Amino acid sequence: YPWPGAVAVAESDDLLHWSEPRVVVPTCHGSYWSGSGELYGENPPHGPIDGFLVQWQGKYYMLYTDAQKGTTTQHLGIAVSDDMQKFTDLTPDEPLLDSDFYNYNKGIENVSMVVDGDKLVLFCSVGMAGQRIAMLTSKDIMSWGKLDNTAEVSGLQQQWSKYAACAQFVADWRDI
């Protein structure tokens, strides 16, 4: 990654020709996050990464991960837009999903979400070394259960990935 990060959106009508990327979650986006101004010795600003866009209840939500200011531990943030043009960060001063259980292992990344009927299903990689996949559900995009080892999805590690099951990307193709 080129550090510090930012989350951008590019648009296309034909999947061949794309607009210039437009930053929707900038490096500096709130007091809780690493890009909020100060450098902390070995922990320079990280900036938001791993943007994931989901449409829900008539709005567009951009999920992202970023490091907590002064640490290298990544947490989950969220921004919202009515029109895909202007996004408002809903989590400038605290994370949407706190990954404290995984702080010893640098938190979470690679967030994906699908809408399943009246609930949302969130997937993310937890921990950095020996990553695992966790899954949580919610009926309110701002309220989630506890992210700890009880949320981890079992049975994903295969011989070819016996040390880590990580970097998932979930696409919902049911309505296509």
C-alpha positions in Angstrom: 0.0 0.0 0.0 1.1 3.6 -0.5 0.7 5.1 3.0 -1.2 6.8 4.3 -4.3 5.4 2.7 -7.7 6.9 1.7 -10.8 5.3 0.3 -11.9 6.4 -3.2 -14.7 5.6 -5.6 -14.5 5.3 -9.4 -17.5 4.9 -11.6 -18.2 3.3 -15.0 -21.2 2.8 -17.2 -19.6 -0.1 -19.1 -16.9 -1.6 -16.8 -14.3 -0.6 -19.5 -14.1 3.1 -19.1 -13.7 4.5 -15.6 -13.9 8.0 -14.0 -10.9 9.3 -12.1 -11.0 8.0 -8.5 -12.8 10.4 -6.0 -11.8 10.2 -2.4 -14.8 9.6 -0.1 -13.0 8.8 3.1 -9.8 10.9 3.4 -6.7 10.0 5.4 -7.7 12.5 8.1 -11.4 11.7 9.0 -11.8 11.9 12.7 -10.1 12.2 16.1 -10.2 8.4 16.8 -8.3 7.4 13.7 -4.6 7.3 12.8 -4.7 10.1 10.2 -6.0 12.6 12.7 -2.8 14.7 12.8 0.0 13.6 15.0 2.8 11.1 14.3 3.4 8.5 17.0 7.0 7.5 16.6 6.9 4.1 14.9 3.2 4.4 14.2 2.7 7.0 11.4 -0.8 7.6 10.1 -2.3 4.5 8.4 -5.4 6.0 6.8 -8.5 4.1 5.8 -8.2 1.0 3.5 -10.3 -1.9 2.4 -13.4 0.1 1.4 -16.5 -2.0 0.9 -19.7 -0.4 -0.5 -23.2 -1.8 0.4 -26.6 -0.3 -0.4 -29.2 -0.7 2.4 -32.5 1.0 3.0 -32.0 3.6 0.3 -28.5 4.7 1.3 -25.0 3.8 0.4 -22.7 2.7 3.2 -18.9 2.6 2.8 -17.2 0.3 5.3 -13.4 0.7 5.9 -10.7 -0.3 8.3 -8.2 2.1 9.8 -5.7 2.1 12.7 -6.7 3.6 16.0 -4.6 6.8 16.6 -1.3 6.0 18.3 -1.5 2.3 17.5 -1.1 -0.2 14.7 -4.5 -1.9 15.6 -7.2 -1.7 12.9 -10.9 -1.2 13.7 -14.0 -0.8 11.5 -15.4 2.6 10.5 -18.4 3.5 8.3 -19.5 6.5 6.1 -22.9 7.1 4.5 -24.2 8.8 1.3 -27.6 9.5 -0.1 -26.3 10.0 -3.6 -22.8 8.3 -3.9 -21.3 11.8 -4.3 -20.9 13.2 -0.7 -20.1 10.7 2.1 -20.4 11.6 5.8 -18.3 9.6 8.2 -20.5 8.2 10.9 -17.6 7.1 13.1 -15.1 10.0 13.4 -14.7 9.6 17.2 -15.2 5.9 17.8 -15.2 2.7 15.7 -18.3 1.1 14.3 -16.9 -2.3 15.4 -14.2 -2.4 18.0 -11.6 -5.2 17.6 -10.2 -5.0 21.1 -10.3 -8.8 21.4 -7.7 -8.9 18.5 -5.6 -5.9 19.6 -2.7 -8.2 20.4 -2.7 -9.3 16.8 -3.4 -5.9 15.1 -7.2 -6.0 14.8 -9.3 -6.6 11.7 -9.3 -6.0 8.0 -10.9 -7.1 4.7 -14.6 -6.3 5.6 -17.5 -7.4 3.4 -21.2 -7.2 4.0 -24.4 -8.6 2.4 -28.0 -7.8 3.0 -30.0 -11.0 3.8 -33.7 -10.3 4.1 -34.1 -8.0 7.1 -30.6 -8.5 8.5 -27.0 -7.5 7.5 -24.2 -10.1 7.6 -20.7 -8.8 8.1 -17.5 -10.8 7.3 -14.0 -9.7 8.2 -10.5 -11.1 8.7 -9.5 -11.1 12.3 -5.9 -10.9 13.6 -3.0 -10.4 11.2 -0.8 -13.4 11.9 -2.8 -16.6 11.6 -5.8 -14.7 10.3 -9.3 -16.1 10.6 -12.7 -15.1 9.3 -15.4 -13.8 11.6 -19.1 -13.3 10.9 -21.6 -11.1 12.7 -25.2 -10.2 12.0 -27.3 -7.1 12.7 -30.7 -5.6 12.0 -29.3 -2.1 12.5 -26.1 -1.2 10.6 -24.8 0.7 13.6 -25.2 -2.1 16.2 -23.2 -5.3 16.2 -22.5 -8.2 18.5 -19.2 -8.7 20.2 -16.3 -9.5 17.9 -14.3 -12.2 19.6 -13.5 -15.9 19.0 -17.2 -16.9 19.2 -17.8 -14.9 15.9 -15.1 -16.9 14.1 -16.2 -19.1 11.2 -14.9 -22.7 11.7 -13.9 -25.2 9.1 -12.4 -22.7 6.6 -8.7 -23.7 6.9 -7.7 -26.3 4.3 -4.3 -27.9 3.7 -3.4 -25.1 1.2 -4.3 -22.5 3.8 -3.6 -24.3 7.0 -2.0 -21.3 8.7 -4.6 -18.7 7.8 -8.1 -18.3 6.3 -8.1 -14.6 5.3 -8.7 -11.8 2.9 -12.2 -13.0 2.0 -14.3 -10.9 -0.4 -18.1 -11.6 -0.3 -20.2 -10.6 -3.4 -23.9 -11.2 -3.3 -24.9 -12.5 -6.7 -28.4 -13.9 -5.7 -30.3 -11.2 -7.6 -28.2 -11.1 -10.7 
